[in-house]
Amino acid sequence: MRGTHTTPIASSPTSPTTSWCTRRWPRRRPDSGGVLRGKAAVLDYYRDGLAASPGLHFTLVEVGVGVDAVAIVYRNHREMLVVEWLNLDDDGMVCAVSVAYPSE
C-alpha cells in the first residue's frame, strides 16, 4: 500500500453518512470527539496526514471477513499494528469504521 496517497478505507464504497472512530483523531481534529462523519471529512483528514508524512506506507497483515463487517490488520509506517473494522450496511456499503491502535 506504499505511495498510494489514499487508503483502501477512504476509497472504498461508502454510505454518505459513514462515520470513522479512533482515539487518534482528536489530536488532529480537536473538535471531532474522535469521530469523523462523512466521506469528505475522512478524505480531508487523510489528505492532511499524507501531506504531513509523504513517506507514509502500510503493510497488510491480514483481512478478516464477517457477515456484515471486514477487519483489516496492517502495520503502519511506525511499525504499529493497527486494526480497522469496517461495518457494512444492508447494501454492502461501509457505514461505520473503527480504528484500534496498541496502547501507548
Residue, then its C-alpha position, 0 to 999 in steps of 0.5 A: m500500500r506504499g505511495t498510494h496517497t489514499t487508503p483502501i478505507a477512504s476509497s472504498p464504497t461508502s454510505p454518505t453518512t459513514s462515520w470513522c472512530t479512533r482515539r487518534w483523531p482528536r489530536r488532529r481534529p480537536d473538535s471531532g470527539g474522535v469521530l469523523r462523519g462523512k466521506a469528505a471529512v475522512l478524505d480531508y483528514y487523510r489528505d492532511g496526514l499524507a501531506a504531513s508524512p509523504g513517506l507514509h506506507f502500510t503493510l497488510v497483515e491480514v483481512g478478516v471477513g464477517v457477515d456484515a463487517v471486514a477487519i483489516v490488520y496492517r502495520n503502519h509506517r511506525e511499525m504499529l499494528v493497527v486494526e480497522w473494522l469496517n461495518l457494512d450496511d444492508d447494501g454492502m456499503v461501509c457505514a461505520v469504521s473503527v480504528a484500534y491502535p496498541s496502547e501507548 
